[in-house]
């Protein structure tokens, strides 16, 4: 309180404010470095815990994904999601666990987009992320609502559905999930 009556001029205020901004910027850099270091440490710990992942591990992970996110009706094996990494994993799971080539013409992709999205641009985005052929894309489904109407912006590139038609593999997946749950 002993400085409450001291008047600070514009020049001093700018000088103090500038120092405060520099200190704030430096703090942000330091905090980001600490977060990055913590993330690296956690990743290293998880690498030690998990060890080398096997094809069996991949099979179980994919079964969990399909059990949670997959379409259960019909003869198709399909997953719909907005996360390109998850969708790329789904294709890898089909390849490694069931010998399905991502270039197989029975692997199909359908995008669910909003009316304010550019279908060509979004198709190109998913083409790059999934490493499939453009011939495997069906005509996108366009919702009449707009992305700007959403409360959350998690759908930056729409939803992607990948499906594959193979009754034998679908039955293998069903049987494996039943074994996991004890049924």
QUINOR-V936790 format. One line per field, one symbol per residue. psi: psi as a letter, one per 20 degrees, with the letter a starting at -180 (. if undefined). A space follows every 50 residues. Layout:
# QUINOR-V936790
psi->???
This chain:
# QUINOR-V936790
psi->iijhippprgghgggggggggggggggggghgggggggggggggghgggh apprhgggggghggggghiqphqaiqoqqpriohgghhgggggggghjkp piipiioqppqorqhjqohgghggghgghilrqhiiprpqpoqirqhiiq hqkilhkaqpppqpoohghghgggggghggik.
